[in-house]
Amino acid sequence: MPTSFRWFLLALIGWTSIVVRASAATAQEPTVPLRGQVIDADSQLPVGARLYVKGADGKWYFPKSASPEGTAFEFKRQAGPNSLEQHVTLSAHPFVVDVPPGTYTITVERGKEFVPLVQEIVIAKPKDGDTQGIEVTSPIRRWINMAEQGWYSGDIHAHRPLSDMPNLVLAEDINVATPLSHWVTAADTDPTTGNRVTAPAPQPEWIAVDRTHGIYPLNTEYEIFTVGGKSHTLGAVLICGQRTRLDKGIPPVKRIAEQAHADGAFLDLEKHSWAWSPMIVPLMKVDLFELANNHCWQTEFAHSSWTLDAAAKYMNLELNDKGFTEWGWIDFGLQSYYAYLNCGFRMMPSAGTGAGVHPVPFGFSRVYVHVPGEFTFAKWREGLLAGRSFVTTGPLLKVQFNGEEAGHTFRSETASKTIRITGTAASLAPLDRIEVLINGTVARTTRPTAQKQANGSFTATLDESLQIEGSGWLAVRCFESHPTKRVRFAHTAPIFVDVPDKPLAPKKAEVEHFIERIERELKRHEGVLANDAVEEYREALAIYRELLGRAK
C-alpha cells in the first residue's frame, strides 16, 4: 500500500498497536507464523477482505488461507516507483503468514462500505522453546449498508480468472462482476481462435456466490493493437452479458454491435481516449461510458502521457511536465462524456478497474445501481442501462430529480423547466464540493459543512432547484477533500429534458474535436485497413459533420 494512502487511513481512523511475543527462536531469528482472522466488527462473524501486510523494512508479505476450505489470492502489480499494488484477497477464513520478529503494518479493506482498519503489529523476539506462533483478530466495521437501501455495486471490467471471482466479489463486496471470458488483441480475429484467456469458455449463466453477490461470466473485450500482424492500435470495447459467443473479428465494427445487441449484450466504452472511440460511439451504438476506468487507481496515477494527443485544447486540462495529472486524466474523461451527451449519444455511466492488468484492486472504481425489491442480475442490468446509477471511486451519491431517479427523461412542453435535486453525499473523508452540471457546465457548486457522523463518515444533504432552458441534460457529481490530495469522486447518471422540436444543440468545439480525431484516423488507416473498415470512419465523420451544421 502506498505510504501516502496509509497515512491517510491512520489520520482517518487511527491505528491499533498490538505488541505480541513470537513463538520460535534461533540465532538466525527464523520466521514464525502470524495467524489472523478478519471479522465483521458488529456481527463478530468472519468476512472476506483485502489484506496488506508490510514490514518496517518495506518488504511485503502475502498471507495464505489457514483453512482447507479457504482461498487467498496474491496480487502484485507495479507501474512505477510509487504506483504499486501488493495485496491478498482472503475468503472468510483464518489466514497465516510466516514473518521474522519485527514491526508490521496490517491494513484491511473491504470495498467502499467498510471503514479500513490499520493495525501495527510488533513481534518481539521469541522466548526459547516457544513454538506456538501468534494470533491477531482484525475487526472491520461497516459504516453504511447500500444493499439494504436497494443499491448494488458492479465492476464491469476485470481480467482476473473466473476461478478467482467468488473470492473477489466477497472480499471486495462487489455485487456484480463481469470478468472477461474472451479477450482479442488482433484485428480480424474471432474471439474463439484468438482468445488470450486460456480458461475454457463458461456457460452464459449467472453464478450466484450468495444472495446478493455473483458473476456473469460470458463477456468479451476487443482491444486491437495489431492489424495484419503489425503494430497498429485501434482501441477497445467491452461486450458484456452475452448469451452466445461472438464469432467474428473486427473491424468492421457495426456487425459485431448488431450481433451483440440482438443477443441481449451491452457495449461499454472502455476508455474515451482510444483512437477509434469517436467512431464506435455512433456506429456501434455504445450503451455505457466508463467514467471511472482502469487508469483510476488507489495507488499513484502513472499513465501521464498515454493518449495525450487525443486531448482537446478547449478542455483546458490540468497537465504537468509528464503529461496528464490525475485530475487532468479524470477531467478528460468527464469532458469527453459531456461532449458525447451534448451530441445526443445518451450513454449511461459505468466503471471498471481492468483488475488483473494494472495496479488497482478489483472494485476500486465501481458503479452502484438502484434495484428496488429483490436483487437479480436481470434487474441490475436493466437499471444499469436505464441509468438508475452513480459511479464512484470513493463517495456515495444518492440523488433524485423532481422525485425521479437518475436516467429519467422529462417531457416538457415549455421552454424552461425547474428541476429540484434532493439527496445525500456521504464519504469517509470530508466532502470538498458538490456540483450540479447542466449540459456539461457546472451550474451550481455547494461547499458542504457536514460534520463527522458517529459511524465515522461525513454526510451532506443536497436540496437545490435549477432552471434548465430548452432540451438538455443535468447530472450531479461530488469530490472528497482527500488528505493525500488524490482525486476521489462520484457522479450520477444524467437526467434528460426533451422539448418537442427543440433538440439540444451540440457545442461547436466539441463536435470539431471529434471530427478532427476521425479525420486523423482516416489518414492513419490509409493502406492499412480494408475498405469496409475505412468506410465506417467515413460514415461516422458524416454524422459529426451533420451535427456541426446545427452546433453552437
C-alpha positions as CSV (number, residue, x, y, z in Angstrom):
1,M,0.0,0.0,0.0
2,P,1.4,3.5,-0.9
3,T,2.8,5.3,2.1
4,S,0.6,8.4,1.4
5,F,-2.6,6.3,1.5
6,R,-1.5,4.5,4.6
7,W,-1.1,7.8,6.4
8,F,-4.5,8.9,5.2
9,L,-6.0,5.9,6.8
10,L,-4.1,6.5,10.0
11,A,-5.4,10.1,10.1
12,L,-8.9,8.9,9.3
13,I,-9.3,6.0,11.7
14,G,-6.2,5.9,13.9
15,W,-4.3,2.6,14.4
16,T,-4.3,-0.3,16.7
17,S,-0.9,-1.1,18.1
18,I,-0.5,-4.7,19.2
19,V,2.6,-6.0,20.8
20,V,3.0,-9.7,20.7
21,R,5.7,-12.2,21.5
22,A,6.8,-14.5,18.7
23,S,7.0,-18.3,19.1
24,A,10.3,-19.7,17.9
25,A,13.9,-18.6,18.2
26,T,17.3,-19.4,16.9
27,A,20.3,-17.3,16.5
28,Q,19.1,-16.5,12.9
29,E,15.7,-15.3,14.1
30,P,13.7,-17.6,11.9
31,T,10.2,-16.8,10.7
32,V,7.3,-17.6,12.9
33,P,3.6,-18.0,12.0
34,L,1.4,-14.9,12.3
35,R,-2.2,-16.1,12.3
36,G,-5.2,-14.0,12.0
37,Q,-8.9,-13.6,11.1
38,V,-10.9,-10.8,9.7
39,I,-14.3,-10.4,11.3
40,D,-17.2,-8.1,11.0
41,A,-17.0,-5.8,14.0
42,D,-20.7,-5.8,14.5
43,S,-21.7,-9.5,14.0
44,Q,-18.3,-10.9,15.0
45,L,-18.6,-13.3,12.1
46,P,-15.7,-14.0,9.7
47,V,-15.7,-12.0,6.4
48,G,-13.6,-11.9,3.3
49,A,-11.4,-8.9,2.8
50,R,-8.4,-7.4,1.1
51,L,-5.2,-7.6,3.3
52,Y,-1.9,-5.7,3.1
53,V,1.0,-6.8,5.3
54,K,4.1,-4.7,5.2
55,G,7.3,-4.9,7.3
56,A,9.1,-1.8,8.7
57,D,11.8,-2.5,6.1
58,G,9.3,-2.1,3.3
59,K,9.0,-5.8,2.5
60,W,5.5,-7.1,1.6
61,Y,4.1,-10.3,2.9
62,F,1.3,-12.4,1.4
63,P,-0.8,-14.5,3.8
64,K,-2.2,-17.8,2.8
65,S,-5.6,-19.2,3.9
66,A,-5.2,-21.4,7.0
67,S,-8.3,-23.4,6.2
68,P,-8.6,-26.1,3.5
69,E,-12.0,-24.6,2.6
70,G,-10.5,-21.1,2.2
71,T,-8.8,-19.1,-0.6
72,A,-6.2,-16.4,-0.7
73,F,-5.1,-14.8,-4.0
74,E,-1.9,-12.8,-4.2
75,F,-2.0,-9.6,-6.4
76,K,1.3,-7.9,-7.3
77,R,1.4,-5.2,-9.9
78,Q,3.7,-2.2,-10.3
79,A,3.6,0.6,-13.0
80,G,6.2,3.0,-11.4
81,P,8.2,3.6,-8.3
82,N,5.2,4.8,-6.4
83,S,2.5,3.1,-8.4
84,L,2.2,-0.4,-7.0
85,E,-0.5,-2.7,-5.6
86,Q,0.6,-5.6,-3.3
87,H,-2.2,-7.4,-1.5
88,V,-4.0,-10.6,-0.9
89,T,-7.8,-11.1,-1.1
90,L,-9.0,-13.6,1.6
91,S,-12.1,-15.6,1.9
92,A,-13.9,-15.6,5.2
93,H,-11.4,-18.0,6.8
94,P,-8.4,-17.7,9.1
95,F,-5.1,-16.7,7.5
96,V,-1.4,-17.4,8.2
97,V,1.9,-15.8,7.1
98,D,5.4,-16.5,8.3
99,V,7.3,-13.4,9.3
100,P,10.5,-12.7,11.3
101,P,10.4,-10.7,14.5
102,G,9.8,-7.0,13.8
103,T,7.2,-4.4,13.2
104,Y,4.4,-4.9,10.7
105,T,1.5,-2.9,9.4
106,I,-1.6,-4.8,8.6
107,T,-4.2,-2.9,6.6
108,V,-7.6,-4.4,6.0
109,E,-10.1,-3.1,3.4
110,R,-13.5,-4.3,2.1
111,G,-14.9,-2.2,-0.7
112,K,-16.5,1.2,-0.1
113,E,-18.8,0.4,2.7
114,F,-16.4,-0.6,5.5
115,V,-14.0,1.6,7.4
116,P,-10.4,0.5,6.6
117,L,-8.5,-0.9,9.5
118,V,-4.8,-0.3,10.2
119,Q,-3.1,-2.4,12.8
120,E,0.6,-2.1,13.9
121,I,1.9,-5.4,15.0
122,V,5.2,-5.5,16.9
123,I,6.5,-9.1,17.1
124,A,9.0,-9.4,19.9
125,K,12.0,-11.7,19.8
126,P,10.6,-15.2,20.9
127,K,11.5,-16.9,24.1
128,D,13.4,-20.2,23.9
129,G,11.0,-23.1,23.4
130,D,8.0,-21.0,22.4
131,T,6.7,-22.7,19.2
132,Q,3.0,-21.7,19.0
133,G,3.1,-18.6,16.9
134,I,0.8,-15.6,17.5
135,E,-2.7,-14.7,16.6
136,V,-4.4,-11.4,15.6
137,T,-8.0,-10.5,15.1
138,S,-8.9,-7.8,12.7
139,P,-12.4,-6.4,13.2
140,I,-13.6,-4.4,10.2
141,R,-16.7,-2.2,10.7
142,R,-19.4,-1.4,8.1
143,W,-20.3,2.3,8.1
144,I,-23.1,2.0,5.5
145,N,-25.2,-0.8,4.0
146,M,-26.0,0.2,0.5
147,A,-27.8,-3.1,-0.3
148,E,-30.2,-2.5,2.5
149,Q,-31.2,0.7,0.7
150,G,-31.5,-1.1,-2.7
151,W,-28.1,-0.1,-4.2
152,Y,-25.9,-2.8,-5.6
153,S,-22.3,-2.3,-6.9
154,G,-20.6,-3.7,-10.0
155,D,-17.2,-3.7,-11.7
156,I,-17.7,-4.0,-15.5
157,H,-14.1,-4.7,-16.5
158,A,-12.0,-7.5,-15.0
159,H,-9.1,-9.6,-16.3
160,R,-9.0,-11.8,-13.3
161,P,-9.6,-15.6,-13.8
162,L,-13.2,-16.8,-13.3
163,S,-11.8,-19.1,-10.6
164,D,-10.8,-16.1,-8.6
165,M,-14.1,-14.3,-8.8
166,P,-16.1,-15.9,-5.9
167,N,-13.2,-14.9,-3.6
168,L,-13.0,-11.4,-5.1
169,V,-16.7,-10.4,-5.1
170,L,-16.9,-11.1,-1.4
171,A,-13.5,-9.8,-0.4
172,E,-14.3,-6.5,-2.2
173,D,-18.1,-6.5,-1.5
174,I,-18.9,-6.2,-5.2
175,N,-22.4,-7.4,-6.1
176,V,-21.9,-7.9,-9.8
177,A,-18.8,-9.0,-11.7
178,T,-18.5,-9.4,-15.4
179,P,-14.9,-10.9,-15.9
180,L,-13.7,-11.4,-19.4
181,S,-14.1,-14.8,-20.9
182,H,-12.7,-13.7,-24.2
183,W,-10.0,-11.1,-25.0
184,V,-8.9,-10.4,-28.5
185,T,-6.0,-8.1,-29.4
186,A,-5.5,-8.7,-33.1
187,A,-7.7,-7.3,-35.9
188,D,-9.8,-9.7,-38.0
189,T,-9.5,-12.4,-35.3
190,D,-12.6,-14.1,-33.9
191,P,-12.8,-14.3,-30.1
192,T,-12.6,-18.1,-30.0
193,T,-9.4,-18.7,-32.1
194,G,-7.7,-15.5,-31.0
195,N,-8.7,-15.6,-27.3
196,R,-6.0,-14.6,-24.9
197,V,-8.0,-16.0,-22.0
198,T,-6.8,-19.6,-21.7
199,A,-9.6,-21.0,-19.5
200,P,-12.5,-22.8,-21.2
201,A,-15.4,-20.7,-22.2
202,P,-18.1,-20.6,-19.5
203,Q,-21.8,-21.2,-19.7
204,P,-23.9,-18.0,-20.1
205,E,-25.5,-18.3,-16.7
206,W,-25.5,-16.2,-13.5
207,I,-23.2,-17.7,-10.9
208,A,-24.6,-16.8,-7.5
209,V,-21.9,-16.6,-4.8
210,D,-24.6,-15.7,-2.2
211,R,-27.9,-14.0,-2.3
212,T,-26.6,-10.6,-3.3
213,H,-23.2,-11.3,-4.9
214,G,-22.5,-13.1,-8.2
215,I,-20.8,-13.3,-11.5
216,Y,-22.0,-13.2,-15.1
217,P,-19.1,-14.9,-16.9
218,L,-19.6,-14.6,-20.7
219,N,-18.0,-11.3,-21.7
220,T,-15.7,-10.2,-24.5
221,E,-13.1,-7.4,-24.9
222,Y,-11.9,-6.4,-28.4
223,E,-8.7,-4.5,-27.7
224,I,-7.0,-4.2,-31.0
225,F,-3.2,-3.5,-31.1
226,T,-2.2,-5.1,-34.3
227,V,-3.5,-5.2,-37.9
228,G,-2.2,-7.7,-40.4
229,G,0.4,-8.9,-37.8
230,K,1.9,-5.4,-37.4
231,S,1.5,-2.8,-34.6
232,H,-1.4,-0.5,-35.4
233,T,-3.7,0.4,-32.4
234,L,-7.4,0.8,-33.0
235,G,-8.9,0.8,-29.5
236,A,-11.1,-1.2,-27.1
237,V,-14.7,-2.0,-26.4
238,L,-16.3,-4.3,-23.9
239,I,-19.3,-6.5,-24.8
240,C,-20.9,-7.8,-21.6
241,G,-23.8,-10.1,-20.7
242,Q,-23.7,-12.3,-23.8
243,R,-25.9,-15.3,-24.2
244,T,-23.8,-16.7,-27.0
245,R,-20.2,-16.5,-28.0
246,L,-19.2,-13.9,-30.6
247,D,-17.8,-15.5,-33.8
248,K,-16.3,-12.6,-35.8
249,G,-13.3,-10.4,-35.6
250,I,-13.2,-6.6,-36.1
251,P,-13.1,-4.3,-37.9
252,P,-15.6,-3.6,-39.3
253,V,-17.4,-3.0,-36.0
254,K,-21.1,-2.5,-36.8
255,R,-21.9,-6.1,-37.5
256,I,-20.4,-7.1,-34.1
257,A,-22.5,-4.4,-32.3
258,E,-25.7,-5.6,-34.1
259,Q,-25.0,-9.2,-33.2
260,A,-24.2,-8.3,-29.6
261,H,-27.3,-6.2,-29.1
262,A,-29.5,-8.8,-30.7
263,D,-28.1,-11.3,-28.3
264,G,-29.0,-9.1,-25.3
265,A,-25.5,-8.0,-24.5
266,F,-24.5,-4.4,-23.8
267,L,-21.5,-2.4,-25.0
268,D,-19.1,-0.4,-22.8
269,L,-16.7,2.3,-24.0
270,E,-13.7,1.1,-22.1
271,K,-11.8,4.4,-22.4
272,H,-12.7,7.6,-24.0
273,S,-9.2,8.3,-25.5
274,W,-8.8,5.2,-27.6
275,A,-8.2,6.2,-31.2
276,W,-11.4,4.7,-32.5
277,S,-13.7,5.9,-29.7
278,P,-15.4,8.8,-31.6
279,M,-16.2,6.4,-34.5
280,I,-17.5,3.5,-32.5
281,V,-19.8,5.6,-30.2
282,P,-22.3,6.4,-33.0
283,L,-21.7,3.3,-35.2
284,M,-21.8,0.6,-32.5
285,K,-24.5,2.4,-30.5
286,V,-22.4,2.0,-27.4
287,D,-24.5,1.7,-24.2
288,L,-22.1,2.7,-21.5
289,F,-19.3,5.1,-20.9
290,E,-16.6,4.3,-18.2
291,L,-16.4,7.5,-16.2
292,A,-14.1,5.7,-13.8
293,N,-11.8,3.5,-15.9
294,N,-8.8,1.3,-15.4
295,H,-6.4,4.2,-15.2
296,C,-8.1,5.4,-11.9
297,W,-6.1,3.8,-9.2
298,Q,-5.8,3.7,-5.4
299,T,-2.1,3.9,-5.8
300,E,-0.3,6.8,-7.5
301,F,-1.5,7.7,-11.1
302,A,1.2,6.8,-13.6
303,H,-0.1,6.8,-17.2
304,S,0.5,10.6,-17.7
305,S,1.5,10.6,-21.3
306,W,-0.8,7.9,-22.7
307,T,-3.1,9.2,-25.5
308,L,-2.1,12.8,-24.6
309,D,-2.5,13.7,-28.3
310,A,-6.2,12.8,-28.1
311,A,-7.0,15.6,-25.6
312,A,-8.7,18.7,-26.9
313,K,-7.3,22.2,-26.3
314,Y,-10.8,23.6,-25.5
315,M,-10.9,21.3,-22.4
316,N,-8.0,23.2,-20.7
317,L,-6.9,20.1,-18.9
318,E,-4.5,20.1,-16.0
319,L,-1.1,19.0,-17.2
320,N,2.4,18.8,-15.8
321,D,5.8,18.1,-17.3
322,K,4.9,14.4,-17.7
323,G,1.5,14.9,-19.2
324,F,-1.8,14.4,-17.5
325,T,-2.1,14.9,-13.8
326,E,-4.5,12.6,-12.1
327,W,-7.2,15.3,-12.2
328,G,-6.3,16.1,-15.8
329,W,-6.9,12.5,-16.8
330,I,-10.2,12.2,-14.9
331,D,-11.4,15.6,-16.2
332,F,-10.5,14.5,-19.8
333,G,-12.9,11.6,-19.3
334,L,-15.6,13.7,-17.8
335,Q,-15.5,16.3,-20.5
336,S,-15.4,13.7,-23.2
337,Y,-18.6,12.1,-21.7
338,Y,-20.3,15.5,-21.6
339,A,-19.4,16.1,-25.3
340,Y,-21.0,12.8,-26.3
341,L,-24.1,13.6,-24.3
342,N,-24.3,17.1,-26.0
343,C,-24.1,15.3,-29.4
344,G,-27.1,13.2,-28.5
345,F,-25.3,9.9,-27.7
346,R,-27.1,9.0,-24.4
347,M,-24.6,6.5,-22.9
348,M,-25.1,5.8,-19.2
349,P,-22.0,5.9,-16.9
350,S,-20.2,2.8,-15.8
351,A,-17.0,1.8,-14.0
352,G,-14.3,-0.8,-14.5
353,T,-10.9,-1.4,-13.0
354,G,-9.5,-3.8,-15.6
355,A,-8.2,-5.6,-12.5
356,G,-5.5,-8.1,-13.4
357,V,-3.6,-5.8,-15.7
358,H,-3.0,-2.6,-13.8
359,P,-2.0,-2.0,-10.1
360,V,-5.6,-1.5,-8.9
361,P,-7.8,-3.6,-6.7
362,F,-10.9,-5.1,-8.2
363,G,-13.8,-2.9,-7.4
364,F,-11.8,0.3,-6.6
365,S,-13.9,2.0,-9.3
366,R,-17.5,0.8,-9.2
367,V,-21.0,1.6,-10.4
368,Y,-23.9,1.4,-8.0
369,V,-27.3,0.6,-9.5
370,H,-30.6,1.0,-7.7
371,V,-32.6,-2.2,-7.7
372,P,-35.9,-2.0,-5.9
373,G,-37.1,-5.2,-4.3
374,E,-35.3,-8.5,-4.7
375,F,-31.9,-8.3,-6.3
376,T,-31.4,-10.2,-9.5
377,F,-28.8,-9.8,-12.3
378,A,-31.5,-9.1,-14.8
379,K,-32.9,-6.2,-12.7
380,W,-29.4,-4.9,-12.1
381,R,-28.6,-4.9,-15.8
382,E,-31.9,-3.2,-16.6
383,G,-31.1,-0.5,-14.0
384,L,-27.6,0.0,-15.3
385,L,-28.7,0.6,-18.9
386,A,-31.5,2.8,-17.7
387,G,-29.1,5.0,-15.7
388,R,-30.5,4.4,-12.3
389,S,-27.0,4.7,-11.1
390,F,-23.9,6.5,-9.9
391,V,-20.2,5.8,-10.4
392,T,-17.7,6.2,-7.6
393,T,-14.0,5.9,-6.6
394,G,-14.9,6.9,-3.1
395,P,-18.0,8.9,-2.1
396,L,-21.6,7.5,-2.2
397,L,-24.0,9.8,-4.0
398,K,-27.8,9.1,-3.9
399,V,-29.8,11.8,-5.7
400,Q,-33.3,12.3,-7.1
401,F,-34.5,14.9,-9.6
402,N,-38.1,16.1,-9.1
403,G,-38.6,12.8,-7.3
404,E,-37.3,10.7,-10.2
405,E,-34.2,8.6,-10.3
406,A,-31.2,9.4,-12.5
407,G,-31.6,8.3,-16.0
408,H,-35.1,9.6,-16.2
409,T,-36.3,11.6,-19.3
410,F,-38.7,14.5,-18.6
411,R,-41.0,15.6,-21.5
412,S,-41.6,19.3,-21.3
413,E,-44.0,21.4,-23.4
414,T,-42.4,24.6,-22.1
415,A,-39.0,26.1,-22.9
416,S,-38.0,26.2,-19.3
417,K,-38.2,23.6,-16.6
418,T,-37.4,23.6,-12.9
419,I,-35.5,20.6,-11.6
420,R,-35.4,20.1,-7.8
421,I,-32.4,18.0,-6.8
422,T,-32.5,16.2,-3.5
423,G,-30.3,13.6,-1.9
424,T,-27.2,12.9,0.1
425,A,-23.5,12.5,-0.5
426,A,-21.5,10.5,2.1
427,S,-17.9,9.6,2.4
428,L,-15.3,8.5,4.9
429,A,-13.3,11.7,4.0
430,P,-14.7,15.2,4.3
431,L,-16.5,16.4,1.2
432,D,-15.0,19.2,-0.7
433,R,-17.8,20.1,-3.1
434,I,-21.0,19.0,-4.8
435,E,-21.6,20.3,-8.3
436,V,-24.7,20.3,-10.5
437,L,-24.0,20.2,-14.2
438,I,-26.3,21.4,-17.0
439,N,-25.2,20.3,-20.5
440,G,-21.6,19.7,-19.2
441,T,-21.2,23.1,-17.5
442,V,-21.1,23.5,-13.7
443,A,-24.3,25.4,-12.9
444,R,-24.0,25.3,-9.1
445,T,-21.4,24.4,-6.6
446,T,-22.2,23.6,-2.9
447,R,-19.4,23.5,-0.3
448,P,-20.7,21.1,2.4
449,T,-20.3,21.9,6.0
450,A,-21.0,18.3,7.0
451,Q,-20.0,17.1,10.4
452,K,-18.4,13.8,11.1
453,Q,-21.1,11.2,12.0
454,A,-20.9,8.6,14.8
455,N,-20.1,5.9,12.2
456,G,-17.0,7.8,11.1
457,S,-18.5,9.2,7.8
458,F,-19.2,12.7,6.6
459,T,-22.7,13.2,5.1
460,A,-24.1,16.2,3.3
461,T,-27.7,16.9,2.3
462,L,-28.5,18.3,-1.2
463,D,-31.6,20.3,-1.9
464,E,-31.2,22.6,-4.9
465,S,-33.5,23.8,-7.6
466,L,-32.3,24.9,-11.0
467,Q,-33.9,26.0,-14.3
468,I,-32.9,24.2,-17.5
469,E,-33.7,26.1,-20.7
470,G,-34.9,24.0,-23.6
471,S,-33.8,20.4,-24.2
472,G,-30.7,19.3,-22.3
473,W,-29.4,17.1,-19.5
474,L,-28.4,17.5,-15.9
475,A,-26.2,15.5,-13.5
476,V,-24.6,15.7,-10.1
477,R,-21.0,15.0,-9.1
478,C,-19.1,15.3,-5.8
479,F,-15.5,15.3,-4.7
480,E,-13.8,14.3,-1.5
481,S,-11.4,16.7,0.3
482,H,-8.7,14.0,0.4
483,P,-5.8,14.4,2.9
484,T,-3.4,12.8,0.3
485,K,-4.7,15.3,-2.4
486,R,-5.8,12.4,-4.5
487,V,-9.0,12.8,-6.6
488,R,-11.9,10.7,-5.3
489,F,-15.3,11.4,-6.9
490,A,-18.8,10.2,-7.5
491,H,-21.0,11.0,-10.5
492,T,-24.7,10.3,-11.1
493,A,-26.1,9.3,-14.5
494,P,-27.8,12.2,-16.2
495,I,-31.5,13.1,-16.4
496,F,-32.8,14.5,-19.7
497,V,-35.3,17.2,-20.6
498,D,-36.8,16.9,-24.0
499,V,-38.7,19.8,-25.5
500,P,-40.6,18.8,-28.7
501,D,-38.9,20.1,-31.9
502,K,-36.2,21.8,-29.9
503,P,-33.3,19.3,-29.6
504,L,-30.2,20.2,-27.7
505,A,-27.7,21.9,-30.0
506,P,-24.2,20.4,-29.7
507,K,-21.2,22.6,-28.8
508,K,-19.2,23.6,-31.8
509,A,-15.8,23.0,-30.2
510,E,-16.8,19.5,-29.1
511,V,-18.0,18.4,-32.5
512,E,-15.0,19.9,-34.2
513,H,-12.7,17.9,-31.9
514,F,-14.5,14.6,-32.8
515,I,-14.2,15.5,-36.5
516,E,-10.5,16.2,-36.2
517,R,-9.9,12.9,-34.4
518,I,-11.7,10.9,-37.1
519,E,-10.0,12.7,-39.9
520,R,-6.7,11.9,-38.3
521,E,-7.7,8.3,-38.1
522,L,-8.7,8.2,-41.7
523,K,-5.2,9.3,-42.8
524,R,-3.5,6.9,-40.4
525,H,-5.5,3.9,-41.7
526,E,-4.8,4.5,-45.4
527,G,-3.4,1.4,-46.9
528,V,-3.7,-0.5,-43.6
529,L,-7.4,-1.2,-43.0
530,A,-9.7,-2.8,-45.5
531,N,-12.2,-0.7,-47.4
532,D,-15.2,-1.8,-45.3
533,A,-13.4,-0.7,-42.1
534,V,-12.4,2.6,-43.5
535,E,-15.9,3.2,-44.7
536,E,-17.1,3.1,-41.1
537,Y,-14.9,6.1,-40.3
538,R,-16.4,8.0,-43.2
539,E,-19.9,7.1,-42.0
540,A,-19.1,8.4,-38.5
541,L,-17.5,11.5,-40.0
542,A,-20.7,12.3,-41.9
543,I,-22.7,12.0,-38.6
544,Y,-20.4,14.5,-36.9
545,R,-20.5,16.9,-39.8
546,E,-24.3,16.9,-39.7
547,L,-24.1,17.7,-36.0
548,L,-21.7,20.5,-36.7
549,G,-24.2,22.1,-39.0
550,R,-26.5,22.7,-36.0
551,A,-23.9,23.2,-33.4
552,K,-23.5,26.5,-31.4
